[in-house]
Amino acid sequence: MPYQVKKSKWIEELKNLDVIDSLDEYKHYRLCFNACAVLDVVFKKLEIEPYQKLTADRLRRRLKLALYVLRVSMSTPYDMAFACLECQRSFKRQFDLLEACPESLKCPRCGGEALNFGRHFKAPRKTAKRQWDKIRFLVKHGFRFQKIRLASGRQDSVAYPETLEEAREFIVKFKDYAIKSK
Ligand SMILES: [Zn+2]
């Protein structure tokens, strides 16, 4: 599904490079058309008056402008899982390396905060209350499914607890890895 990239870093970059003249007129859309690529498009509405007679030359000049503005980039996206602890639901959004990934997004259901749980989060069923209790407990103690690696350079990371009971031990054992709340 295509969506508009708000506060686009790419538009800012194009402005800085003087490729485009203003930030407001341009829109950045992302089209995720399959699992392995996204199409990024930056464009602005071209104003060509329908009754104006355009000579071939003028038309060419305008088309040139359009092509200059429309740039397409392909990059490999990755899915980030966001979860709303109120709705007990998660959803995925695609990001790529050019784009800063937010810590939270607005929940599409309740409008509240949906937290970024990273790439590997598997959401429990909405009705699995104990599982969601465990997640709320972990978040409260600074664990948002960030990777916990016991030694730098090690590829394997610590597995997150399966149950609320295990989570109580987990937050003590790995307290040094907790995200400090601001
Ligand atoms: Zn929600």
Boltz pocket constraint, residues with backbone or C-beta under 6 A from the ligand:
constraints:
  - pocket:
      binder: B
      contacts: [[A, 84], [A, 85], [A, 86], [A, 87], [A, 88], [A, 107], [A, 108], [A, 109], [A, 110], [A, 111], [A, 112], [A, 113]]
      max_distance: 6.0
